[in-house]
């Protein structure tokens, strides 16, 4: 039997890493994205151990402190507390963590994603697994549209097509369908919020 890589078994969260990774794959995350989240949890696990914080004591405030350290170390992705929302829910379902009260976001991209999360949960009534995946795709789009401290929503049809192509590359047919459904959902929400509206005459989205 092959030996597991020890980097995935270190720290407070070691016993949950493999199950969480499988959980993300089950809900449609690409293997690459799931691997990045596994690395994030490994980093968090080691940080908790170093700081002497037990898993059950993990809070929104503690996660903000962790991400401050993560950004200071120069990590290029998964740099904000929203990245841990699926993990918090997973741990709560498995009895390892009490439900976490999130810190109110101040970043424009995070504010948008928080509104979108509430829309999916309260208006659409979607199950948590679907919400997590839709937010994952929306987060990728926000990441690509960041300009300085803001988010540029002046999307053209070609921008949407390019994003969909990049995001779907390497996925199975069923996963591609999930991505397209998620992308359609976030684009509809952008129009509903008045952030962007597709123009019938130019086939583009003009930011308001």
Secondary structure, 3 states (H helix, E strand, C coil): CCCCCHHHCCCCCHHHHHHHHHHHHHCCCCHHHHHHHHHHHHHHHHHHHHHCCCHHHCCHHHHHHHHHHHHHCCCCCCCCHHHHHHHHHHHHHCCCCCCCCCCCCCCHHHHHHHHHHHHHHHHCCCCHHHHHHHHHHHHHHHHHHEECCEECCCCEHHHHHHHHHHHHCCCCHHHHHHHHHHHHHHHHHHHHHCCEEEECCCCEEEEC
